Amino acid sequence: MTETLDGEGAAHTGSAPTPTRGAVLAWSLWDWGSAAFNAVVTTFVFAVYLTGSSFGDEDAVAAQLGWALAIAGLLIAVLAPVTGARSDSSGRRKFWLGVNTFIVVALTAGMFFVLPSPEYLLLGLVLLAAGNVFFELAGVSYNAMLAQVSTPRTIGKVSGFGWGMGYIGGIVLLLIVYFGFISPEVGLFGVTSENGLAVRVTMLIAAAWFGLFALPLLLRVPEYRAPDAAARAKVGFFQSYVELGHDVARLWKTNRQVVYFLVASAIFRDGLAGVFTFGGVLAASVFGFSPGEVIIFAIAANVVAGIATISVGVLDDRLGAKPVIVTALVGLIISGSLVFLLHDGGQIVFWTAGLALCLFVGPAQSASRTFLARIIPAGREGEVFGLYATTGRAASFLAPTAFALMVTFFGATYWGILGIVLVLVIGLLLLLPVKARQNQMG
């Protein structure tokens, strides 16, 4: 069956039961818990700690961080599509979500052992890069489950609610670690900042947070079962790449607009990831934020992003995903350019233009997910969201590489902002010709 899609179109049909509010909440709590990795590890606490002067020259360390994340992106590119497709065919989507989630939990806990000394920099970079790989693999399964907890008319709202829960969870966790460990001279349990202990204990809290809030999804949302029409013969791991090649070729022949969207979104979503990955580093290195001030900014940023994402989710269902994405990207490009051009203007520049960036990041992320989710036929969600990860965060070597090249070539961290903005511009230009109205994938 083929059907058309616009802003309010239905992509999935069939007799699947209507998702309950409890299932939606359980699913979204994974996003809430994932803030431990997104906000605390990769953006506002551990990455800032790792690029501090204790580990060496700050500009050199920032460049090394970019290269480490670029390598992680290449690994995601190799692994994400086949692992997603195999979770579809095996009917173990939730199982692999749990496995990858708790690997991230273990890696986050391992960051406790990264002492503030140059000889621990490599360990910190390896843990951070590996965490990104397994977090993205978990995200493939999580995104694929969106169709299990939504209907065609609520998918934008549910997706926005999930993203928004992630931002709100980030606010709560950042408040806990800031007032409990980082801000006081002597925090909870007698923790101080000596030898980086406040940040290192925060990593243990973050690991426990993610693990705890992943449990409702694993216990409440049923395991995925592939429909008979989508059933495939089991093949070996390397044969999965052959099957993937056939699927991509078929997709190119039958629905080229989807391929165009995957390529465009690969680039602009990598720019979105770059905004958060390097946001805390820029705040500290360029605008002189202390670690405590970075977290206060992070709390404000998550408030702005959470409200914007939940609110815009309703517009996504009414207007369609593409207008939301285009508007958000334009806003990001303008805000990012202001951060670069006014980098000498002090903290007020980052407080204003930086918060403006946060206003647009969440809606662009959520609408990108719903754009694709509306057109995936039942039984291929993991496969296609695997491609989505591959062409997106997998191409995540783009923003870190652009950031690292700019910093390496010009010798100052603020030039990295321009690299991220250029990635967003390219993504927007590639998105504009993509048709917002298209056929459901076959």
Sequence and secondary structure as in RCSB ss.txt:
>XXXX:A:sequence
MTETLDGEGAAHTGSAPTPTRGAVLAWSLWDWGSAAFNAVVTTFVFAVYLTGSSFGDEDAVAAQLGWALAIAGLL
IAVLAPVTGARSDSSGRRKFWLGVNTFIVVALTAGMFFVLPSPEYLLLGLVLLAAGNVFFELAGVSYNAMLAQVS
TPRTIGKVSGFGWGMGYIGGIVLLLIVYFGFISPEVGLFGVTSENGLAVRVTMLIAAAWFGLFALPLLLRVPEYR
APDAAARAKVGFFQSYVELGHDVARLWKTNRQVVYFLVASAIFRDGLAGVFTFGGVLAASVFGFSPGEVIIFAIA
ANVVAGIATISVGVLDDRLGAKPVIVTALVGLIISGSLVFLLHDGGQIVFWTAGLALCLFVGPAQSASRTFLARI
IPAGREGEVFGLYATTGRAASFLAPTAFALMVTFFGATYWGILGIVLVLVIGLLLLLPVKARQNQMG
>XXXX:A:secstr
   EE TT     SS     HHHHHHHHHHHHHHHIIIIIIIIISHHHHHTSGGGS HHHHHHHHHHHHHHHHHH
HHHHHHHHHHHHHHHT HHHHHHHHHHHHHHHHHHGGG  SSGGGHHHHHHHHHHHHHHHHHHHHHHHHGGGGS 
 TTTHHHHHHHHHHHHHHHHHHHHHHHIIIIISSSS GGG  SGGGHHHHHHHHHHHHHHHHHHHHHHHHS    
  GGG      HHHHHHHHHHHHHHHHHH HHHHHHHHHHHHHHHHHHHHHHHHHHHHHHTT   HHHHHHHHHH
HHHHHHHHHHHHHHHHHHH HHHHHHHHHHHHHHHHHHHHHTGGG HHHIIIIIHHHHHHHHHHHHHHHHHHHTT
  TT HHHHHHHHHHHTGGGGGHHHHHHHHHHHHHSSTTHHHHHHHHHHHHHHHHHTTS SSEE   
